[in-house]
Amino acid sequence: MANEKSSNEFGRGLRTVTLTNVQWNKLYIYLLTTTNPDGSAEYLNAAGNAKYLRELERDLSEIAQKIR
């Protein structure tokens, strides 16, 4: 399975991560708004959404702690 290979490349293997609904929604929105269809990064309207993105960065740090 592609996900297993990709995950194992980082030496951690697959595992379950529990996120709250709010954390999942923020992660999902972040992924949708910061990537192009080809997967490359693009921060759309970042200047107008600077406050939101700073708050999102804080929340994503909490999510990252759960994933680690």
Contacts in CASP RR format, 6 or more apart in sequence:
PFRMAT RR
TARGET T0000
AUTHOR 0000-0000-0000
METHOD contacts of the structure
MODEL  1
MANEKSSNEFGRGLRTVTLTNVQWNKLYIYLLTTTNPDGSAEYLNAAGNA
KYLRELERDLSEIAQKIR
3 14 0 8 1.000
4 13 0 8 1.000
4 14 0 8 1.000
7 13 0 8 1.000
7 14 0 8 1.000
8 14 0 8 1.000
17 66 0 8 1.000
17 67 0 8 1.000
18 66 0 8 1.000
19 27 0 8 1.000
19 63 0 8 1.000
19 66 0 8 1.000
22 59 0 8 1.000
23 59 0 8 1.000
23 62 0 8 1.000
23 63 0 8 1.000
23 66 0 8 1.000
26 56 0 8 1.000
26 59 0 8 1.000
26 60 0 8 1.000
26 63 0 8 1.000
27 60 0 8 1.000
27 63 0 8 1.000
29 56 0 8 1.000
30 56 0 8 1.000
30 60 0 8 1.000
33 43 0 8 1.000
33 44 0 8 1.000
34 41 0 8 1.000
34 42 0 8 1.000
34 43 0 8 1.000
34 44 0 8 1.000
35 41 0 8 1.000
35 42 0 8 1.000
36 42 0 8 1.000
43 53 0 8 1.000
46 53 0 8 1.000
END
